[in-house]
Amino acid sequence: MMENYSTDVLIIGGGAAGLFAAIRLSEMKPDLKIIVVDKADIRRSGCLAAGVNALNAYIGAGHTPEDYVAYALKDAHGIADKNLLLTMAKKLNSVTAKIEQLGLVIFKDENNNYVTRGWRNVKINGENIKPILAAAVKNFPNVKIFNHVNVAEFLRDGDKILGAYGFSTRKKIFYNFAAKTTLIATGGASGIYLPNHAGGSRHQIWYSPFNTGAGYAMGIRAGAEMTTFEMRFIALRCKDTIAPTGTLAQGVKAEQINSFGEFYQKNYGNTTSERVYAVTAENLAGRAPCYLKTVGITFAQEKDLLNAYLNMAPAQTLRWIETEQLPKNFNVEICGTEPYIIGGHTAAGYWVNVNRQTTLKNLFAIGDVAGGCPQKYVTGAFAEAEIAAEKIIAQIDEIETPARKDFDVAEFEKFFANEEFFSVDDLENAMQSTMDEYAGGLTQNYRFNEQQLNLAAKNIQRLENLSEKLRAADMYDLLKIFELRERLTVAKVLIEHLRARRETRWAGFAQNLDYPNRDEKFNCFVNSVTSDGATKIIFRELEND
Amino acid sequence: MIKIDENKCVGCGRCVDICPGNLFFLEKSCVKMRDVRDCWGCCACVKICPAKAICYQLAADLGGTGAKLFAEDSPQKLTWQILKTNGEKIILEVDKARANKF
């Protein structure tokens, strides 16, 4: 069965960024027709399903948006866009006020001022941030929500985006969404590399295992320019549960300590990638395990920590309690994760201008899928949602409603006709192992060389060819096939980016063993455009001076 | 990982709708998980289940000892309950009007 819809704005992805955009657009133009499509349910979809424990991007008293730009540029070792950062930073505080108005509880002092953690973080109760956003969106009658619909591909005419199409994750229904303007907000990509755990705990990972890089893959296939995929993100996490560490490091000021009892982090610097590198280097030097020193915190601090983790990563609280190794008495072991591609933390993603317009006509990108603007976190994603919304409203009247463009359902149907073959799990495993071994995964301590990347590229191509033959018995199987193929597309482009940056810029995130040092020649963006399956690298100047 | 108590499941389908991974399905008025290895551990299903038929357990490779984590959601507070294997029950209440201190 086929369902056809026509709308002014199509928002793909009902996570924090997508929903905030729907709200802003509706406020500015209440009669604007908006469709939000999500492959799950917007109340708990995306990377904030479990909640979030702090708003990590905020301009505290005595600081300016320019300070935030300087901080983010330094943290990215220079590879970020100053103008993207500044336009985001200028909105951080107003979007914070707005999410509070929508119902998010923010910690305040007796004078009703936010209590900040450092100068950039606001403490909240963010367990229900997604239900709050979903409820706010449902108040706007102009917004139509499609839950459990997976968007697979853009509808386009050359480089002009005319909407998108996809399928229900439950019933054999295909969807065609024609739109004047399309906003992609599908998040980043996890699951490309072998994760910390195998088997039953394979999805006990930091970033949502359901964020497959769908938006990147759709953009790559449509010829959009992408940036900085080689700046992978490795998160520093609590061992086993892969729960966040920022709450310990910033909340109770827990410092990194090795098994020799040495506070080693000062030897490595304090950017995000340097903090990860510190743990890798200490482990390799034989001083593992590494911990965050929580021993000695007060009983009251411990109680607050237990609650804080319940609001974002309940497994950690459960672990503390059931193992009876509470943080007051036992330090918390830490580790790095497998690499992710995620524009909310690093500069990886769509190449966008200050209005968050991509290189494809009538396509905007925001949040984790948008590049060039690291350290955006939740409030930065909100800021980008507002920036894009304002530009969309400014030009929507000039855009004609596109005529319906049909797509070929054979693209989907063929997977139902395929014979029994390898499973999605088989190929996913092969992809993750290849990326881990040859493209700088966790077991390789994030190291690789060019010869290994060549092997990785060959293997990923082979797997992509094999994936054509996968068999789907139902719509959920079809979803899994598309998710795997999205990851393979992202992996292919990622390998080309890793190959192109012939230096080591962020040692904690990736070490190119052929080029182990930073090289000032690479004070530039590594961008790419893919056409007919071939990825062409484009070096673009940084405009930060 | 998620454990479903089929005797308690009322077949309401709320978990089927809420799971960000589309991992649940209904079979004969009882919910099932497609592949428990695919669960992220976000606990959206644990919070929304009206019958406490779903709990989260730490897998053995994560340090788990068999304790069960349940939740009861209300507009004012989220009440978490940890049931240890020795029968000990620990209640943790999170007041929704109160922010984290960290």
Interface residues (C-beta under 8 A of the other chain):
Chain A: K39 A40 D41 R43 R44 S45 G46 A49 A50 N53 A54 V105 I106 F107 K108 R117 K123 I124 N125 E127 N128 N147 H148 T169 R170 H197 G199 G200 S201 R202 H203 Q204 I205 S208 P209 F210 D240 T241 T247 Q250 G251 V252 Q301 D304 L305 L306 N307 A308 L310 N311 A313 P314 A315 T317 L318 R319 I321 E322 T323 Y476 L479
Chain B: M1 D17 I18 C19 P20 G21 N22 F25 R34 V36 R37 D38 C39 W40 G41 C42 C43 A44 V46 Y56 L58 A59 D61 L62 G63 G64 T65 A67 L69 A71 L78 W80 I82 K84 I90 L92 V94 K96 A97 R98 A99 N100 K101 F102
